């Protein structure tokens, strides 16, 4: 075949961007997973389609959908990724775990527990680069938005590897300087979630205190804790988070909501990489060592 008729070699980066867009279904999600701009993802995929001379993805109202040719290309790209992972695992086994690991959890666990305790992970495995995503939106492991997820409550996705790591207990807390004055009132002012918040504890508080006045509301547990410490009123908090606010003291204030289980989840393919496994093992150790703080016992 004349040289001018040959298809030029495919660029692996183009295939990688295409695979991310095919799996995530949107430019926004693919760009987050890759750490690239949306325009870069779109440009790479369009370039791959031009080079192959056929459409691989079709834009729909709710995202992108694979064409028949796109499904074939994705299958081959997946095989290439798996081969690359085998090479990386062998290198990791020789040099120790290294590279990026993306971890997602709630804001309260991230800021009130994990960040200050992950330094020992860096000391143990200096080649690891951890990205911690603290969001109220639950990132999808199946769409590769993260490598490891830490969630409150038993997971429903049976395709993920999951293991219970700890139990989180709750307590009522009040500002130390106003404790007695607040408890002496028939209906002490409360700090809590917004009226339309979907959190499990928000519904529990609304049912438990239908007639109490909430003088401060926020969807952020850190903001609630800070408001209670500032003297607004009594707050319900996970015990580990309350320990970060020295101005708060635990008080007897009636029944407490059920404890919540902490689960660590991983994609099966990600769990086979040394760097992800190293982070997961460290997290299990961390939750085990801090079980008394987490449970509030």
N, C-alpha and C positions, 0 to 999 in steps of 0.2 A: 504494500500500500504506500503511495507517495506520502512524503512527510507532511505535506500541507493538508492531507485528508485525515490525519490521525487526530484523535481526541487527546488534548493535552492531559498530563497527569492530574489527577484530582488532588486538591488541597485538603489535607486532613482537618485543618481549622474550619474550612467550609462545611465539611461533613459533621464536625462537632457542633457547630452552631445550628445546622439543620436538625440534628438529632435532638438537641435541647428544645427547639421550637416545636418539633413533632410531639415530644413527650409532654411538654408543659401546656401547649395549646394556645399560648398567647405570647406576644413579644415582651410584655412586662415581666411575666414569670420566667421566661427564658433568659432575659437579661439579668435578673436577680441571681439565677442559678449559675450563670457563667461569669458574673461580675463584669459584664460588658454593656455598652450602651444599646438601647433598642435599635437605633439606626445601624449599628454594626451588625447586629443579628440579622436584620432585614437585608442589608447589603450582601452579607455572606451567603444567605440562602438564595437570594435572587441571582447572584453570580453562579452558584452551583446549578441552578435551574437553566441558566443560559448556556453553561458549558455542556450540560447533558442534553439540552434541546428539548426539554419536556417539563411540564409542571409537576412538582412533587407535593405541594400543599395547596389547598384551596381555602380562601378566607371565607368563614361563615359568620353569622351574627354573633355567635358565642365563642368564636376563636377560629383556629386553623384545623383543617381536617386533611389527613393523608389521602393522596391519590393512590391508585394501584401501583404505579411506578414508585411513588414515595414510600410505600410500605416495603417494597423490595430493597430500596436504598437504605431504609432505616434498619432492616434486618442485617444487612452487610456492615453498616456502621456500628451496630451493636456488637457484632463479632469482632470488629477491629478494636472497640473499646475494651472488650473482655480480654483480648490478647494483650493490650497495653497494660491492663490491670495485673495480669500474670507477671509481666516483666517487672512492674512496679513492686509487686509483693516480694519477688525474689531479691530485688535491690534493697527493699526495706528490711528484709530478714538479715541481710548482710550488714547494713549500715545503721540499723535501728529505725524506728518509725520517724517519718519526716513528711512534710507537706501539709496542705490545708485540710482542716476538718470543720465542717459547718454544723453548729449545735443550735437548736432552738428550744425555747421554753417560755414560760410566763414571765412577765416583768418582775413580779414579786420574787420568784425563785432566782431569777438572774441577778437582780440588784441587791436583794436582801440576803442572799446565801452563796451563790456560785462564784461571783467575780472575785471576791477577796480570798476564795479558797482554791482557785485554779492555778495559783502561783506554783504550788508544789508539782503540778503537772508539767509546767515549763522546766522546772528544775530537773525533773526525772527524764523528760524527753525534749531537750532543747531544739530538736529539729522540727517539732510540730508547730503549726500556725493555726490557732483556734479562732474561728469567727463565731461569736455568740449573738444570736438574733433573738431579741426579747420583744415579742409582739403579742397583742391580744388576739390577732388572727392566727389560727393554727396553720402552720406551714405543712405542706404535704411531703411526706417522705417518698411516697410512691412516684411522685412527679419530680423527684430529685431536687426539691427545694432545700433540703437539708440532709445531712448524713445521720444525725442522731437527734431524737426528740425526747424531751422530758415532759411528761404530761401528768396532770392530776386526774386520776380515774382510770379504770380498766379500759384498754383500747379495744375497739370493735373490729379493727382491720386485721384479719387473720393472716394476711400475706406478709406481715411484718414480724420480725423477731421482737418479742417483748418480754420484759422481766420486771417484777415488782422490786423496787429498790428501797422504799421507806414508807412511813406513815406520817402524815402531817396532822398535828392536833391544833385545836383552836382555844382561845381564851378571850375573856373580856378584860379590857385594860382601860385605865384612867390615868390622868396626869397626877403624879404623886402629891403635888401641893394642893390639889382640889379633891382628892379621893374622898375624904370624909364628908365634905360639903355636898358632893354629887350623890353619894349613897344615902344621905339623909333626906333627899327629895323623893316625893312619891313617884314622880316620873322624871328621872334624870334625862337631860338632853343627850341625844345620840349622834354619833358620826357614822356614816354608812355610804352605801352605793346610791347612784341615781335611781329615780323611780322606775325607769324603763331599762335598767341594766339587766342583762341575761345571766349574770354569774349565779352559780348555785347558792352561794352564801347570801346574795342579794334577795333571792326569793325566800330564803329561810328567815332572814331578818324582817322582811315585810310581813310574813305570817306570824312571827314571834312577837313583834311590836307594832301592831296595826294602829295603835292610838298614840304612840310616842312621837315627839317632835324630833326630826332630824335637822340639827342646826347646821350641819355641813355634809355635803355629798360629793363623791368623786368616783370615777371608774378606776382610779389609781389607789391601790392599797398603801403605797408609800405616802401619798397625799393624805389619806385618811389617818395614817399613823402620826404624821407630822401635825395634822390638825388637832388630834387628841392630845398630843404632847403640848401643844400650844394652849390647851385649856378649853377647847370647844365642848368636849363631852366624853362620853364612854364609847369605846370602839371595839368591834370584834375583829381579831387579827389572828393569822397563823402565828404560833408561838415563836417560830424562828425569826419572823419579821419583827415582832415586838421587841425581841432582844437587841435589835439595832437602835432602839430609841430609849436611852437611859432614863428619860423623864417619865416613862410609863411604868405603872405597877399593875400586876394582875389582881383582879378583884372577883369576889363571888357575886355573880349576877344572874343566877338561875341556870337552866339547862343550856348545853352547848350543842352546836351542830355536829353531825357525825364526822369522824376523822376522814381525811382523804388519803388515798393511796397514791404514791409517786411511782410512775412506770417509766422505764427507759426503753425506747423503741429504736430499731434500726432496720434499714432495708437489708435483705439477705445478701445481696451482692456487696453492699458497703461493709457489712460485718466481716467479710472475708479479707478486707484490706488491713494491714498491720496498723496503720495510723489510726483508723477508726476504732479498731479493737482496743488499742492502747488507751484512747480517750474513754471509751465505754468502761473498761476495767477500772480506770481511775475514778470514774464517777460512782461506780458501785462501791468501791472502797470508801469514798468520801461520804456517801449517804449512810453506809454502815457505821462509820466512826462517829457520825453526828446524829445517830438515831434518837438519843435522849433529847437533844435540842429540838429536833424536828417534831417529835411526838408531844413535847411539852410536859413530859413526865416529871 
